Amino acid sequence: MNRGYTVVMTHRPEGIPAPALADEDLIRELRHLHRTRHDAFISGSEDAFETHTARMLELEREYLFRFPDAGPDPSRTRAGRRRAAGVPA
């Protein structure tokens, strides 16, 4: 329905730049990319996989920039698990 204004859709195959996304949109986009990663790897063309990878890395970097304390739990790393178990590094 036209209400007296025109909607202009711009084609952005690379998506909206990560810094321009609201926090909620950034998180939603990351979840979507993580859910579709396997399909892009198994079924996607080389170009599709490269595009998926580039976008995923862009969004992950932005997420860690905004939420620096959201990195992996130290107990999920080998060194962190060794420290927790009292094993010298």
N, C-alpha and C positions, 0 to 999 in steps of 0.2 A: 504494500500500500504506500503510495507516494503522498507524503504530508507536506509538500512544498519545499523539500530539500533533497539534495542529491547525495547519495552515499558513494564515495569513491573508494574502491578496493585497490590497494596497491599489492602487486605480486612480490612477495619476499620469500624466495625459496630457502634462504638461509635463516628465516625467522626474524623476529624482533630482536634487536641487540640485547644481550643479557642485562647490561646495566639499566636498560629502559623498562625492564619488567618489574612489576610490583613483587614483593616477597612471595605472596600466595601464588602468583603466576609462575614465578621461577621454580618454586617447589613442585607445582603441578606439572610443568614441562619436564623437570628432571625425572619425576616418577614415570611419566609417559615414555621418555627415552630409555629409562632403565627397563621398563616392561617390554619394549620393542627391540631391545638390543640383540637378542638371540635371532629373531626373524631377520633383522638386517644383516646379521653375520651369515646365516645359513642361506637365505633366499634372495637377498638383495644383490643388485649389481655391484661391481667394484666402486662405481661412482656413488651409488646410494650408501654403501657402507662407509666410504670416506666422508661423505656429507654428514652422516649420522654421528660418526666419531668426532668430527670437528665441532658439531653442535653440542654434543654431550660434554666434551672437554671445556667448551666456552661456558656452558651453564654450571658445570662443576666448579670451575675456577671462580666464577661469580659468587656461587653459594659459599665457598670457603672464604672469600673476601668479606662477604657480609656477615658470616657466622663463623669467625675464626676458631671458636671453641667447639665447633661441631665436627672436628676431625675424628678419625677413628679412635676408639677406646684403646689405650695402651695395652690392655690385656689381649687385644686382637692381633697384636704384632708379635713376632718371635721374641724380640728383645724384651718387650713388656711382659710376656708370659714367663720368660726366664727369670726376670726380676721378681715377679710375684711368687715364683716357686723357690726363690732363694738360690738359684743357679748363677754362678758368676758368668758374666758376658764373655 
